[in-house]
Amino acid sequence: MHRSPLLYEAIRLLNEHQYATFRLLDNPDFSDAITATKKGAVSLMIAVIYSQKQVPDAHTLLELFPEKVDKARALVTITPYRTMIWVNSPVAGWRFYRVDTGGIAYDWDLAKELGR
């Protein structure tokens, strides 16, 4: 199965900040997904996606990728990980969204930790 170069870029970014990363395989809903753990931090499950259009906010993410957001929301209640969607677009670069059952929001704390 082909893996997006963005997946490896996300792994590199996390590894640079002392996260241990693991690729998730055979997930039909998120072909490019990883988990990341770090001592003293919440473990993350991240769906990595690319958008040709800018994704400046959670509202735009929901408009452009409603199925991915809905599937990520469904995972929130059944996984111990913080569920996230990371979007990469040409001008904005990486955007980090936290997914909860009630909605999605930009994760400013993680962005700051990763120097973004």
N, C-alpha and C positions, 0 to 999 in steps of 0.2 A: 504494500500500500504506500502510495506517495505521501510524504510529509512535507508540509509547507516550510520554506526557509524561515518564515516568521516564527514557527514553533521553536526552531533552534535558536533564533534570536531571543525569544522570551526565556528559554532555558539559560542561555548565556547571561542575560540580565539578572535573573534570579541567583544563579551561581555566584556572580560577582558580589552579591549581597548576602553570602553565606547560607542560602537556601539549598537544601537537597531536593533535587527534582526527579520526577518519575513520569514517563510518558504513559498515557492511557491508550490502550489499543482496543480495537474492535468495538468502538462506540459509534453506532450509526448516527447518533444525534450530533456528536462533536468529533469530527475526524481528527482535528488538531487540538488535543487537550492534554493537560499535565496536572500533576499534583506537586505541591511544594511544601516542605516543612523546614522549620528553623527553630532552634532552641529559644524558648521564651516568646515565641510568636504563634499566632493562630495558623493552623495548616490551611493551605489554599487548594481549591480545585478550580482550574482556569481553562476556559474555552478560548482559544486564540482564533480571531477572525481578521480578515482583511476587508477593507472597504475602499472603493475608489472615490466615494463621496466622503466629505468631512463628517465626523461624528463628534460634535463639540459638547453634546450633553446627552443625558439619559433619554430624553424625549426622542431625539433623533435616532438613537440606538434602537428604541422600541419601534419607531416607524420603519426603519430600514431592515431590521432583523426580528420581526415579531415572533417567528417560530423558535428561533434560538433563545430569545428571552423567555418565552413560555416554558420551553424544555428545561432551561436553567432554573427557573422558579420551581418547577416540579421537583428538582433535585434537592432543594434547600431543606425540605422536611425529612429527607431520607439519608443524608450524608452528614458526617461530623465535620466536614470541611467548610470553610467560608467559600461560597460559590461566587465565582467571578467570571466576567467576560472582558477580555483584553482585546481592544480593537486597534489596528494599525492602519493609518491612512496616509496618503502622500504628503500632505502639508502639515497636519497636526502630529504625525508620528503616533506614539503609543498613547492610548487613553485606557484607564483602568476603572471598570465599573463593578461595583459590588451588587450582587443579586440577593434580594430577600423576597419572602412570599408576598409582601405588600408592595414591592416595587424595586426599582433599580436606582442607584445613585453613584456619582463619581466618588472614588475612594481617594480622597486628598491625602490621607495619612500614608497609604501605600505609595502614592506618587512621590511624596516627600521622601520617604525612606529610600526609594529607588533613584532619587535625584532627578526626577522628571517634573 
